[in-house]
């Protein structure tokens, strides 16, 4: 049985924060480019990357219908171990998760308007099993203890006037699945309740693809990204179009929701060839990527935005922010205000042609602790860059660096090689993976 309740109320006011560190003895981490892996597939290449922490073996989805297994143990010279062909009869590989304890990975396969699958493959490319999930699975994550996986079934529209169907969340029980024996994948798919009238969710918006009203009824709910708590008990799922986050207890199947509310901060809303954040943006955050702090105190979201106004007309959307929420209550602790766009402009990569839409469009992110700091790497999809944000004080997130990468960063992961920290950015338009090192100077 699925139990639904409110995770807590949000607040929507946050002070605008400084862009740079002012004084003080603390060394500031920076992003330094180290290498690029090229799939050779161009726009049907790299999309989502998952990395095993023990040996830096990675799985990378390619839209063409394959998964690349990479060796990143020498980060300055990433190597392709093998390209695994994926049966795309039910859809393209939309997301991948490599198991941290066993030699296999899970891939989510699907297309708009149709039920998808989760499939398991050994790292040597051997197919193990597959099982049905919900409509158009978009994101998959495996719990740190390896016992469960959760799939966000987005069910977005396939075109103007088309309803993609009800979104859902699938839970994959991996307790008896080790990638060696012939055990079957066991999947439970949860229907979602209506969020209509729920505090802090989006109102007066339409779907970007279907141009249909987002009523927050089950047929318009679109789960987007998944991240686990480090105790493996809870999966947090963003609902970008609905401006909400769900917390799922993978054991009891209890669901708790929080509306992400709105942000107000200075922004550049004009496509005039220069960056001038003199307008005021008030927008639903519309979170995409999500990550949790290892302490369990808070989670962070990348607030990209993917809707239109009530009339279906293009215009400003998304928070253009990184937001920090208390993981237990769902209360907003802070957001970055205009910092991400400010920093992109300072780095010379701000996409002014997107000022009237979502600016730099923070989309995906990851979080880690390094040398006394809590850091978030967030991909700026339209700026073709990665931003580094210090959230050591979760009530005052600070953007400390921006570094250009390939075109359209879609997947972001931290990984370590010995005592060195790196970021891998999967760039879906250029079909490449950029490797950056976090250097403390």
Secondary structure, DSSP 4 states (H G I P E B T S, - for coil): ---EEE------------SS--S-S---EEEEEEEEEE-S-GGGSEEEEEE-TTT-EEEEEETTTEEEEEE-SSTTS-EEEEEEE---TT-EEEEEEE-SSSSEEEEEEE-TTSEEEEEEEETTS-EEEEEEEEESEEEEEE-TTSSEEEEEE----SSTT------EEEEEE-TT--SSS-PPPEEEEEE----TT-TTS--SEEETTT--B---SGGG--EEEEEE-TTSSEEEEEETTTTEEEEEETTT--EEEEE--EEEEEE----SSS----EEEEEE--EEEEEE-TTSSEEEEEE---EEETT------S--EEEEEETTT--EEEE-TTHHHHHHHHTT---GGGTTTTTT-EEEEEEEEETTEEEEEEEETTTTEEEEEE-SSTTS-EEEEEEE-SSSEEEEEEEEETTEEEEEEEETTTTEEEEEEEEE-
